[in-house]
Amino acid sequence: MLSGTVVYGLLAALMLGSQVRRGVRALGMTLLLLVIVGIGLSRLYLGVHWPSDLLGSLALALMVLASLLFFLHYDRPIRWIDTFPLPYGARALRITGSAVLLITLGAAAVLASQTKLIPIRPPSTAHSINLQALRVSLPPDLPRWSEDLIGGRMEPISLVFAGSEEDLVGAFTRAGWMRADLP
C-alpha cells in the first residue's frame, strides 16, 4: 500500500504540474486517485489489512511523497545544510561508519544463530466427514466460505475433485447435477 500510494501519488503530482490539456489532467488525476483508494479498499475487503494499517500507511506515504516533491521542486540550495560544519574529520567518520557496520553485521550473525524456526501447521479438522455421505452430497455442516487469519468470512471455498473426467461427470450426474451451458 505504501509504495503504491507513493508511486501513484507522485504520478498524480507530476500530472498536475504538466502542460497537458485541463480535461486530460483532470481525468488522469481522477484515475490515479481512484487507483490509490481502490488499492486501499481492496486490502480492507480481502481482510489482509486493518483500517489502522491503511491509515498509517497513507500517512507515511503522504510524508514520503511530500519529501519527494519538496526535493523535486526546490531549486535553491539549503545553506545550513551545505555549510554545516562537521565536528570530526573525514577519517574519524570513516572509522565510525566502519565500526557501526561491523557491529551491525556481528549482531545480525548472533541473532541469526539464536533464531528458532517454528513450523506452522494447518489446523486439525474440527470433525471427521463420512466419506459415504460425501459421495452422495456435501454435508450440511461443511463450511462454505474460507476465513482470514482472525476468522472473518472471505471467498467461497473452492473444492478439488480427484478422479478421471468420466468418473467425475458420472458422479455429478448421479447426484442430479448437470453441466452448465458454455458462454
ZINORQUI-V769769 format. One record per backbone hydrogen bond with DSSP energy under -1.0 kcal/mol. CO is the residue of the C=O (numbers start at 1). NH is the residue of the N-H. Records with the same first field share a line. If there is no record, write none. Layout:
CO->NH + NH
This chain:
1->5
2->6
3->7
4->8
5->9
6->10
7->11
8->12
9->13
10->14
11->15
12->16
13->17
15->18
21->25
22->26
23->27
24->28
25->29
26->30
27->31
28->32
29->33
30->34
31->35
32->36
33->37
34->38
35->39
36->40
37->41
38->42
39->43
40->44
41->45
42->46
43->48 + 49
50->54
51->55
52->56
53->57
54->58
55->59
56->60
57->61
58->62
59->63
60->64
61->65
62->66
63->67
64->68
65->69
66->70
67->71
68->72
69->73
70->74
78->82
79->83
89->93
90->94
91->95
92->96
93->97
94->98
95->99
96->100
97->101
98->102
99->103
100->104
101->105
102->106
103->107
104->108
105->109
106->110
107->111
108->112
109->113
110->114
130->134
131->135
133->137
139->142
144->157
146->154
148->151
152->148
155->146
164->168
165->169
166->170
167->171
168->172
169->173
170->174
171->175
172->177
173->176
